[in-house]
Amino acid sequence: MSVIPITVFFSLGLVFIFVALFWREHRRHRFASAERDSLLPLAEESPRTVAAHGSAADPCGCEHGAHPPCAGCRSRPETAA
């Protein structure tokens, strides 16, 4: 009959470990779900930045007469200088 107290002791230990790990995981991922976690490998690591048309990083050569107007320059209304 000494097996029953050992079994109860280990069962309660496993229950305590399960509850503690479940509580920790639940607290850590408050706004996450299984669906969201499954899509994480598809997420981009860093957002891509797009330079604005005619900015210093991507100057438009058609504004200086280097080549014919591009689609972005043709769609802009003409401004009187």
N, C-alpha and C positions, 0 to 999 in steps of 0.2 A: 504493500500500500504506500510505499515511499515514492512511487512514480507519479502519483497524482499531484503532490505539492510541487515537484520539479516541473511537470507539464504546465501547471497553472502559472508558475513563476516565468517560464519562457514565453508562454502565450501573452501574459501581461506585458512583458518586455517588448515583444514584437508589436503589440498594439500601441504601446507608448512611442516606439520608434516610428511607426507608420503615421500616427497622428502628428508628431513633431515635424516630420519631413513634409507631410501634406500641408500643414499650416505655413511652413517656411516657403514652399513653392507657391502657395496661393497668395501669400503676402508679396512675394517678389514679382509675380506676373499679374498684377491687378487688372490691367486693361488689355491683356492678351487672351488669345483663344487658340484652339488647335488649328483652325483654318488659317489664322494669321501667322502662326509659327511655321506652318507648312509652306507658306509663300515667301518666307524670309530669304531662301537661297536665290530667288528671282529678283530681289530688290537690288537697285543700283547702289554701289558703295558710296559714291559721291555724286551730288547733283551736277548736271551739265549746265554750263553757262553759255548763253547765246549773246554774241556781241550785237549791239544795235546797229542798224543800217547807217553808215556814214560816221561811225564813231572813230576815235583815234586808233583803236585797236584794229579796225577793219575799214580803212578809208575807201570811199567809192571813187574810182578813177574817172567815172563819167561826169562827175561834178566839176572836174578840172579840164574836161575836153579830151582826156586821154583815149576814150573809146565811146561808142554809142551808148545812150542811156540804158540803164538796166531796168528791170521790171519795177523795182522799188521806186526809182526816180520817176518813171513814167506815171505811176499811180498817185504821186504827190501833186497837190494843186500848185500851180505856178505862183510864186510870190514876187512882188515887185520890189526891186532893190533900190 
